[in-house]
């Protein structure tokens, strides 16, 4: 069976904006427009025809871009850039100079960039890249909520990511994002679903990849008072359809994500997200039960609306909760 990193190499982004050109200048300018950040590009090899093929899609604070150019090229970026990106590559190697620190990305190793210093990337001929983009402001806010304290130094990841180790989880999260983009079509994921996927990606970045705050993230949490859990439960119960993340709930309660998670486990026996998903299941059940048969509503429509990216998993959770498949409820 092929692992997530191999599947990413074959990605063709569904319903994506497509740039295809033989003009290096046009490729650079239009790619800058897609990413909304400046960069330099130089074609290093004249013997191979240049053909840029770039696809790009976004969902909330996340983006996916697939790129190939044909010949060897060099791409450079300079700060400030409000993004953190992860490059998955196939068919060649990506030679990295990140502020004087060198590394190599290939089919077994991804690369994470925070753009604090000048970055130069040399693509070998035939390289194909799938790049995940994350808004830096979202990631830093997520990390602050996780730590429950301000960041005193810039977030820096270890550049090279072993896809056979912690990088497997990130590759799987990116495949989930791609799958949601494909299932939801041109309209893209609903706000609830996009928020769920973004939470998964940000959590995976900060918990599975090595960075300069890793030790602080895994330090022992302090449990909050029971009233904090009650406050969050009241918020969820009053607006279960809202696209809350753990960061949102922790911010509302004024505690760190780790503290909130530990308190929910201790007092309710579930995580905050499990409680939230339970309420969303109840909302989905109500909609299916009271649906007008003439609307053409499907189980998949309801699953996506309430933040369940995988209809099969939604159906399994629904059956476990209500004792019947969602399709049975819809047919009533």
N, C-alpha and C positions, 0 to 999 in steps of 0.2 A: 504493500500500500504506500502511495506517495504521501510524504509529509507536507505540512503547511507551506514550508519554504519552497518546495518544488512546485506546488500548485500556484504560488504567487508568481513564479517565473512565466507562467502561461497566461497571465491575466490580460483580458481585453475588457476595459471598463464599459459596462452597459450604459447606453444613453448618454455617453460622455461628449463633451465638446471636443472636436477633433481638429488638430492642426497637422497638416501634411504639406511640406514644402521642400524644394531643393535649394532654397536660398538661405544660407547661414544667418544673414542679418535679419531676415523676416522671422526665422526660428527663434532667435534670441529675443527680439522685441516682443513677439507675441507670447512667448513663454513668460517673460517678465510681467506682461499684463495678466496672465492667468494666475501667477503666484503673487502678484502685487508686491514684488521686491526686485531690486536691480541685480543683474549679474552680468558677467563677461563670458564670452565664448569664443574660442579660437579653434579652427579646424587644423589638426596637426598632420593629417595624412591626405595627400592629394590623389593617390592612386585609386582610392575607393570612392565611388559616387556618394555624395552627401544626400541623404534623404531623412529629414526630420519627421518623425511621427510621434505626436504628443497628444494624450488624452487626459482630461481633467474633470473631476467631479468633487463636490463638497457636500457635507452633511453636518450642520451645526458648526462647531469649531474645528471639525476635522476635514481633511481633503485627501484625495488620492490622485496621483499623477503617474501615468506610465509614459516612458520616453525611450526612444532609440534614435540614433543618428547615422549609423553605418560606419564611417571612418573613426579613427581616434580623434577625440576632441579634448580640449581643456576648458573647464568652467570655473570661474572664480566669483566669490561673493564677499562682500564687506559689510560689517555692522553699521548701523543698527538694523536688525531684521526681527520682527515680532513673530518668529516661528521657531519651533523645534521640529526637525524632520528626521525620518528614518528611511534609509535607502536599502532596498532589497535588490540584488543584482543577479543577472544570469547571462551566460554566453561570453563572459570576459571578466576583467578585474577593474575595480575602481581604486586608483592610487590616490591617497589622501594626504594633504598637508594642511593641518588645522592649527594655525598659529605656531608653526614650527614642530608640531607633534605629528608624526607620520603613522599611517596605518594602511591596511589593504582590506577592501570588502570584495567578496566573491560569492559563489553559490552557497557556501556554508557559513558565511559571516555577513551580517548586515552592518550598517554604520549609522550612528546617531550624531546629529549636528545641532549645536545650540547657537552658533553664529555670534560668539562673543568677540572673535578675532577674525582676521582674514582667512578665508577658506579657499583652497585650490584643489580641484578634483580633476584627475586625468582619467578619461575613459579609454579603455583599450578597444580596438576595432570589434564591431559586432555586439557590443555591450547593450543589454536591455535592462532598464531600471523601473521598478515600481516604488514610488516615494509616498510615504505617509507624511502629511503635514498636520501639525497641531499648533494652535495659537498659544504662544508663550504665556500670554496673560492668563489664559484658562488653566494651563498646567501649573503655573506658579501659585495661582489662587487655590487650586486643588491641593497643592503641597502644603501651603500655609494652613488650610483647614485640617489637613492630616496631622500636621505638627502642633496645631493650635498655638502658633507663634509666628511672628514675621520672619522673613528670610533675611539673614544678615550677610549673605554672599550670593553671587549668581549661581544658579543651578547649572551643574556641569555633569554630563553623563560620560562614562567610559565609552570612547568612540566605537570600538569594535565589539560587536555582539555575536556571540556564538549561537547559531541557530539550532544547534543540537543540545543547548542547555536552556538558560532562561529565555532565549530568543524564540523558542518554540511557542510559548504562550502569546507573545506579541504577534507572531505570524498568524496564529489562530484568530486573534482579535481582529487583525486586518482582513482576514478572509470573511469574518462575520460582517464587517463593514461593507465589503464588496458584495456579499450575498444580499444584504439589506437594500443596497442601491439597485441591484438587479431585480429583486422582487417588487420593489416599490415603483419602478419605472422612472419616467422623467420627473414626476412630481417629487420624488425623493422621500425619505422616511418622514413619518409624522414627528412633531416635536418631542413626544414622549419617547418614541423609539430612538430618535437621534440622540436624545439625552442619555438613554440607557447605554447605547453603544459607546458614546463618548466617555461615559463613566468607566466602562470596561477597559477602553484603550488607555485612559489616564491612569487607572489603577494598575494595569499591567506594566506600563512604563515605569512607574515609581516603585512598584513592589518586586518586579522581576528583573529589571536592569540595574546595573551598578551605577551609582552617582554619588556626589559628595554629601548627600543628606541621607544615604541609606541607613547608616547606623542610628541616626536620630529617629527615623521612621519606625525602626524596630525596637526602640526603647520601650520599657514597660509603661503602659498608660495608667492614668489615675481615673478611677470610676467617678462619674458625676452623681449627683444626688438623684433620688427617684423622681423628683419633680421635673427633671430635664426630660426623662423618658415620657412622662405624661404630657409635657408640652409638645413633643414631637408627634406623639400619637394623636393628640387633638388636631394638629395641623394636617396630618395624613387623612384622618377620618373626615375632616371637613372638606377637603379638596383632593380626593383620591385620583382624579383624572389629570392632575397637574404633573408636569414632567420634572419631578423632584429627583435630585441625585443625593447621594450620601453627603456630599459637600454642602448642598443646599440645606439639608436637615440639620447638619452639625452647626452650620452658620446660624440657623434660626434658633438653635438651642444655646449657642455661645460656648460650645465645647469642641474638642477635636474629633475627627472621624473615628479614631481608634477608641476614644473614651465612649463615644455614643454606641459604637458597635458592641463594646464589652458590656455596657449597661443594659442594652437590649437583650443580649444573650443571658445575662444574669437574672433579669427581672421578667422577661417574656419568653425566653427560650428560643428566640429567633433573632436574626439580624434585622436591622432597619429596612433593608431592601426586601427581605422575605416578607416582612409585615406589609410593606407597601405593595408588593406584588399580590399578596393575598387580597388586599382591598381592590386592586385592579381586576382580579379574577371575579370578585363579587360584582363589580361594575359591568364587566363583560357578560356575566350571567344574566344580569338584569336586562341588558340591551338585547341579548339573544331571546330571552323569555318574552319580552314585550314588543318584539319587532313586528312591523306590519309586513306580511308576506309579499306585498306588491312592490316593496322597495328594491328587491334584488340583492339584499344584504347577504354577504357570505361570511363563513367562519373566519376566513383569512382576513377579511376587512376588519372584523372586530379585534382579532388578535393583534394586528399591526397598530390599530388605533390605541390600544392600551399597552403598547410597549413590548409585545412579545414578537421577537424577530423570527422565531422558528415555529410555524404553525403546528408541527408535530409535537413539539415540547409543550406548547400551549394546550393542545388537546389532551396530552397525558396529565398535565397538572390539573386541568379542568375536570377530567374524569375522577382523579383522585379526590378532588375537593367536593364534587357534586354528585358523584356516583353514576354519571352518564357522560357520553361524549357530547361536545358542544353542538354537533350536528343534530343530535336528538332533541336538544332544547330548542334549536332553531325551527325544527319541523312542527312544534306544537301549535 
